[in-house]
Amino acid sequence: MQKLKLIKVGIIGCGTIGSQIAKACQDKLNDKFELVAICDIDEDKARNLKNLLDKKVSILRTEDLIKKVDLVVEAASAKASSEIIERCIKMRRDVFIMSIGGLLGKESLLRSVSKSRVYLPSGALCGLDGLKSASTGKISSVTLTTRKPPKGLAGAPYLMEKGLELSKIDKETVIFDGTAEGAVKGFPQNVNVAAILSLAGIGAERTRVRIVTSPDYTKNVHEVEISGDFGRIMTKTENVPSTANPKTSQMAIFSAIATLKEIADSVKIGT
Ligand SMILES: NC(=O)c1ccc[n+]([C@@H]2O[C@H](COP(=O)([O-])OP(=O)(O)OC[C@H]3O[C@@H](n4cnc5c(N)ncnc54)[C@H](O)[C@@H]3O)[C@@H](O)[C@H]2O)c1
């Protein structure tokens, strides 16, 4: 029997998500993927990850990594994701983006894709399957309410801009209520879910986002409400934050690995 050609993978960003994807490529998914290269702006992060992996994985610069692989996995930052997608499109590489927030306002890039495939996993959010089906008809509203413990919102530019101190919050408080566009700008490390919801649905200007926090919260919870010709969808995802990075939910890591698996699978289940 002819041996299947493995898909060569390179990972940009060796943090919480990138490390788990790397391990999945070498363990669970090694019959479909071959992890050949990793990269991180913090060299220690790349070296630490390499030490946990097979010796043959190379540490490369972004440009060289893209040249060497079939599929580029971005798990770095919203600042980097649009540039990475642009380079992959130019170099005709397939690309998998986790930092979806960096793509808002850059939708023209997605429209320019022809020779590459771009994968945008649902991440920590459930309900995108229904939203994609519902988008075939008319959608009147999409609302996301995200609830996170204060430490999951730390460092967000919006908090500094408004002079909000998370340590002073002693009860359930709505921190932000506005468009997905505003949420992604104000909370770039937190609301990739708002970005993917916008891209799959009615866009970042029409998608409404509320961000709520409380010292009593222990999980990252996303509630989505969608209304349209089809009727109404309500989903609630109660995510356990990853231990390595409380801003990232465990579900986002699972979603990334499941999406990778689907890329290689012949059978696609769901919308
Ligand atoms: N789609 C989703 O639902 C979802 C969920 C959680 C996180 N995310 C996003 O995925 C990304 C990774 O999340 P994480 O929890 O692994 O973060 P992390 O902070 O644990 O790791 C990110 C790593 O990327 C590196 N990095 C940053 N900029 C880089 C660049 N330009 N080039 C190379 N390396 C770079 C950092 O040094 C770090 O090691 C973040 O942007 C995060 O917002 C998406």
The ligand as a Tripos MOL2 file, in Angstrom:
@<TRIPOS>MOLECULE
LIG
   44    48     1     0     0
SMALL
NO_CHARGES

@<TRIPOS>ATOM
      1 N1         -9.2290   31.7240   18.4760 N.am      1 LIG1
      2 C1         -9.4070   31.5970   19.7940 C.2       1 LIG1
      3 O1        -10.4800   31.2420   20.3010 O.2       1 LIG1
      4 C2         -8.2540   31.8880   20.7000 C.ar      1 LIG1
      5 C3         -8.3330   31.5080   22.0430 C.ar      1 LIG1
      6 C4         -7.2410   31.7680   22.8530 C.ar      1 LIG1
      7 C5         -6.1390   32.4330   22.3570 C.ar      1 LIG1
      8 N2         -6.1230   32.8410   21.0640 N.ar      1 LIG1
      9 C6         -4.9860   33.5840   20.5170 C.3       1 LIG1
     10 O2         -3.9760   32.6730   20.1270 O.3       1 LIG1
     11 C7         -2.6890   33.2950   20.3160 C.3       1 LIG1
     12 C8         -1.8100   32.3870   21.1650 C.3       1 LIG1
     13 O3         -2.4050   32.1960   22.4420 O.3       1 LIG1
     14 P1         -1.5740   31.5420   23.6300 P.3       1 LIG1
     15 O4         -2.5040   31.3280   24.7560 O.co2     1 LIG1
     16 O5         -0.7770   30.4090   23.1180 O.co2     1 LIG1
     17 O6         -0.5980   32.7650   24.0090 O.3       1 LIG1
     18 P2          0.8080   32.6940   24.7530 P.3       1 LIG1
     19 O7          1.0710   34.0690   25.2450 O.co2     1 LIG1
     20 O8          0.8510   31.5700   25.7080 O.co2     1 LIG1
     21 O9          1.8420   32.3590   23.5690 O.3       1 LIG1
     22 C9          2.0800   33.2200   22.4940 C.3       1 LIG1
     23 C10         3.5310   33.0060   22.0400 C.3       1 LIG1
     24 O10         3.7160   33.6770   20.8040 O.3       1 LIG1
     25 C11         4.9660   34.3720   20.8430 C.3       1 LIG1
     26 N3          4.8860   35.4790   19.8950 N.ar      1 LIG1
     27 C12         4.2450   36.6650   20.0250 C.ar      1 LIG1
     28 N4          4.3780   37.4000   18.9110 N.ar      1 LIG1
     29 C13         5.1210   36.6530   18.0440 C.ar      1 LIG1
     30 C14         5.5980   36.8720   16.7210 C.ar      1 LIG1
     31 N5          5.3640   38.0000   16.0590 N.pl3     1 LIG1
     32 N6          6.3380   35.8990   16.1440 N.ar      1 LIG1
     33 C15         6.6240   34.7440   16.7960 C.ar      1 LIG1
     34 N7          6.1950   34.4930   18.0630 N.ar      1 LIG1
     35 C16         5.4480   35.4300   18.6680 C.ar      1 LIG1
     36 C17         5.1240   34.7760   22.2970 C.3       1 LIG1
     37 O11         6.4830   35.0280   22.6200 O.3       1 LIG1
     38 C18         4.5650   33.5570   23.0300 C.3       1 LIG1
     39 O12         5.5390   32.5790   23.2670 O.3       1 LIG1
     40 C19        -2.9640   34.6580   20.9800 C.3       1 LIG1
     41 O13        -2.9410   35.6900   20.0230 O.3       1 LIG1
     42 C20        -4.3470   34.4970   21.5500 C.3       1 LIG1
     43 O14        -5.0520   35.7370   21.6230 O.3       1 LIG1
     44 C21        -7.1390   32.5470   20.2230 C.ar      1 LIG1
@<TRIPOS>BOND
     1     1     2 1
     2     2     3 2
     3     2     4 1
     4     4     5 ar
     5     4    44 ar
     6     5     6 ar
     7     6     7 ar
     8     7     8 ar
     9     8     9 1
    10     8    44 ar
    11     9    10 1
    12     9    42 1
    13    10    11 1
    14    11    12 1
    15    11    40 1
    16    12    13 1
    17    13    14 1
    18    14    15 2
    19    14    16 1
    20    14    17 1
    21    17    18 1
    22    18    19 2
    23    18    20 1
    24    18    21 1
    25    21    22 1
    26    22    23 1
    27    23    24 1
    28    23    38 1
    29    24    25 1
    30    25    26 1
    31    25    36 1
    32    26    27 ar
    33    26    35 ar
    34    27    28 ar
    35    28    29 ar
    36    29    30 ar
    37    29    35 ar
    38    30    31 1
    39    30    32 ar
    40    32    33 ar
    41    33    34 ar
    42    34    35 ar
    43    36    37 1
    44    36    38 1
    45    38    39 1
    46    40    41 1
    47    40    42 1
    48    42    43 1
@<TRIPOS>SUBSTRUCTURE
     1 LIG1         1 GROUP 0 **** ****
